[in-house]
Amino acid sequence: MKFYDLAGSPNTRRVRIFMAEKNLDIPAVMVDMMKGENRTAKFLETKNSLGLLPVLELDDGSCIAESVAICRYLELQHPEPPLFGRDAREQAQVEMWNRRMEHEILLPAMHAFVHSHKMWDGRMEQIPAWADACRDKIRERYDWLDKELAGRDFVATADYTVADITAQCAVLLAKGVCDVRIADEQVNLAAWWERVATRPTARA
């Protein structure tokens, strides 16, 4: 297998952390988006017709795109430790919370980044007011998540799961490129962040 990676991407980071938690060593191929390597005819024809990353290439040459789809494939191939839940109820909880972390925090952080960072200047139309609105939404969702985390260590279940991975990638992006940080009064969220950020896999 080969893993087509993109430096700095929260979605590729999700898979890297997931693979590290599974103790998987899959060779990586770094793709330079700024040079358009993900938009070449060969990449579009053989890896991902949308030109997006990450992509997992299987031994038979077929490819799986989308970070959660890749993680689900790896979960089925390598079920221990379970990162999508241990039974039907846990799996539903993980699915619910992973989608929440994605839609309520990660996507607003990505929108704020795209519509405000100089990296995207000239590459697409930027709407600064939308970036500001997305930052405000993240702050609101941090308040919500802080309350939800009261009395528990992780986002979805008693164990660390893919929902935590998605959340930590979202928080890292919000902090790094959107200048949105966990507030001092958000003690539950801060304690969760300390737990996940100090895991050996956090820098994957």
ABEGO torsion letter per residue (X at the ends): XBBBBBBGBAAAAAAAAAAAAAGBBBBBBBBBAAAGAAABAAAAAAABAAGBOBBBBBAAGBBBBEAAAAAAAAAAABAOBBAAEABAAAAAAAAAAAAAAAAAAAAAAAAAAAAABAAABGABBBBAAAAAAAAAAAAAAAAAAAAAABGBABAABABBBAAAAAAAAAAAAAAAAAGBBBBAABAAAAAAAAAAAABAAAAX
